[in-house]
Amino acid sequence: KDLWCYSDSKTVIKLLSDHVNEWHHYAAIIYNIKDLLSRNWRVRLVHTLREGNTCADFLAKIEARNPEAYSRIAVPPDKMNLLLLADASGTFYSR
């Protein structure tokens, strides 16, 4: 029931931690995430550098080019396999 969520966006962490104006462009999405975070578990939102989570950075770049508002990824994309292997082996990247 302990979950740590890492993000390279301080803005996202602030939006999820503070009150959000109901007229904010992404208010519905933010409220949905806040609802998930309020369930019976302990969630910690943590800022990390982009280099600290190359897998998340890779997925963010793919989704930035996606015209859909939401897409579910059940299996990691093929090009992500090496990043997952490096992450699992504890590879560090310099900034």
C-alpha positions in Angstrom: 0.0 0.0 0.0 3.0 2.3 -0.3 3.5 3.9 -3.6 6.2 6.3 -4.7 5.4 8.3 -7.9 8.3 10.0 -9.6 7.9 12.9 -12.0 10.4 15.2 -13.7 7.7 17.9 -13.7 7.6 20.1 -10.6 4.5 21.7 -12.1 2.6 18.3 -12.1 3.6 17.6 -8.5 2.4 21.1 -7.5 -0.9 20.6 -9.4 -1.5 17.3 -7.6 -0.5 18.6 -4.2 -2.4 21.9 -4.2 -5.9 23.1 -4.8 -6.8 23.2 -8.5 -9.1 25.8 -10.1 -12.0 23.9 -11.6 -11.5 25.9 -14.8 -7.9 24.7 -15.2 -7.4 23.3 -18.7 -6.6 19.8 -17.2 -8.9 20.0 -14.2 -10.8 16.8 -15.0 -7.6 14.8 -15.4 -6.1 16.3 -12.2 -9.3 15.5 -10.2 -9.2 11.9 -11.5 -5.6 11.5 -10.4 -6.3 13.1 -7.1 -9.2 10.7 -6.6 -6.9 7.7 -7.2 -4.3 9.2 -4.9 -6.9 9.5 -2.1 -7.6 5.8 -1.9 -6.6 3.6 1.0 -2.8 3.7 0.3 0.1 5.9 1.1 1.3 7.8 -2.0 4.4 9.9 -2.1 5.0 12.3 -5.0 8.7 12.8 -5.7 10.5 15.1 -8.1 13.3 13.4 -10.1 15.5 14.7 -13.0 14.5 13.5 -16.4 17.7 11.4 -16.5 16.5 9.7 -13.3 13.7 7.9 -15.1 14.5 7.3 -18.7 11.6 4.9 -19.2 9.1 7.5 -18.1 10.8 10.1 -20.3 10.6 7.8 -23.2 6.9 7.2 -22.7 6.3 10.9 -22.3 8.0 11.7 -25.6 5.9 9.0 -27.4 2.7 10.4 -25.9 3.6 14.0 -26.8 3.3 12.9 -30.4 0.1 11.0 -29.9 -3.1 12.8 -31.0 -5.2 10.8 -28.6 -6.0 12.3 -25.2 -5.4 9.0 -23.5 -3.8 5.8 -24.5 -3.3 2.6 -22.6 0.0 0.7 -22.9 -0.3 -2.9 -21.9 3.1 -4.0 -23.3 6.2 -1.8 -23.4 7.1 -0.6 -26.9 10.0 -2.6 -28.4 12.4 0.4 -28.4 11.9 0.6 -24.6 13.4 -2.8 -23.9 17.0 -1.6 -23.6 15.9 1.2 -21.2 14.1 -1.3 -19.0 17.1 -3.5 -18.9 19.4 -0.6 -18.0 16.9 0.5 -15.3 16.7 -3.0 -13.9 20.5 -3.2 -13.7 20.8 0.1 -11.9 22.6 2.1 -14.8 23.2 5.7 -13.9 23.1 8.5 -16.5 25.0 11.8 -16.1 23.1 15.1 -16.6 
